[in-house]
Amino acid sequence: MVAQLPAIITVLAVLLTIALAIRVSMLRMKFKIDPPALTGNPALERAVRIHANTVEAMVVFLPLLWLGAMLYSETIAFYLGIGWLVGRVAYAVGFTMDAKKRIPGFAIAIACGVGLLVITVLGLFQQ
């Protein structure tokens, strides 16, 4: 049987990433900046960085989410995953306003990622 709670978080993380990609496309059209250019308007540059950083973070987040859920606790992994998503949204909103305002959301997401790493390691040693 598939673990439903981490599956829910995975779908939400994918939807967030898609939404951020759509935002990049919309800003490209608004400012008439054609691919492959990534510069030309600060709002576009921040949106590109928000999207890229989220994709980069998912490479670590998703394996830890699933491993933590399988090896330790699906429920704890779920709540840490919710925290990671909240952190990523706060990061995106903050960074959209000003690059310095990204830090609280980044810190929340990192803390939740570290939590997932901890439960994964604990789960490995409990086996």
N, C-alpha and C positions, 0 to 999 in steps of 0.2 A: 504494500500500500504506500502511496506517495504521501510524504509529509506535507500536509496542507498549509500549515502556518508559514514555513519558509517559502513555499510556492507562492503564497499571497504576497510576501515581501519581494520576491523575485519579479513578479508581474508589476508591482508598483514601481520598483527600481527601473524596469524597462520602460514603463510609461513615462516616468520622470525624464529619462534620457531622450525619449522620442519628443517630448514636449520641449526640451531644451534645444534639440536639433531644429524643430519647427520654428522656434524663436530666432535662431540664427538665420534661417531662410527668410523669415519675414523681415528681419532687419537688413539683410542683403537687398531685398526688393525695395524697402523703404529708402535706403541710402544709395541705391543703384550701384552696388559693389558686386561685380560678377566674380564667380569662382575662377581661378583658385585664390584670388586675393583675400587676405585675412586682415588687412589694415585699411584705413581710410576714414574710419569713424570710431571714436572711443566706445560708443555703445555697442557696436558690432564687435569690436575687439574684446570687450568684457564678456559678451555673450558667447563668443567662440571659446574663450578661456574657461568659462563656467561649464560649457558642454564638454570640452576636452578633459578638464579636471575630473568631472563626474565619471566619464568613461574610464579614465585612468584609475580612479578609486574603485570602480566596480570590479576590476580585475582582482583585487585583493578581497573586497567585501563579499562577493558572491560565494567563492569557495569557503571562506570562513563562516558565513551564514549557514551553509549546508553542512559543513563538517561539525560546527558547534551544535546544530540541531540533531544530527545523527549520533554524535558521540557523547553529548552531555545532556542537553535539554532543548526540546523543540520550542517550549514556551519561552525560556530565557532568550534563546536565539531570536525568536519572533520580536520580543520587546526591544532587544538591542537593535534589530533591523528597523523597527519603527523609529527608534532614536536616530539611527543613521540617516533614514529618509528625512526626518525633521531637520537634522543638521544640514543635509544637502540642500533642502529648500531654503533654509535660513542663509546658507552660504550664497545661493543664487540670488536671493532677494538683496542681501547685503552688498554683494559684489556689483549688482546692477546699479545700486545707489552710489557706491564709492568703494574703490578697491580695499580700503582699510576696514570697511564694515563687513568684510567676508570672514574675518577671523573667528567670531563667536560660532557661526555655523560650522566652520571648518573644525574647530575644537570639539564640538559636539559629535560630529561624524567620526573624528579620529578616536575619541574616547569610546564610542560604541564599537568601532573596529577593534580596538585593543581589548575590549570586553569579549568580543567574539573570539579573538585569539586566545585569551585566557581560558574560556570555557572549552575551546577545542583542545588545548594542551591538557587541561584537567581531564577531559574525556579520554584522551589517549592514555593517560597514566592510570585511569580507573579501569581500563580494559583488562 
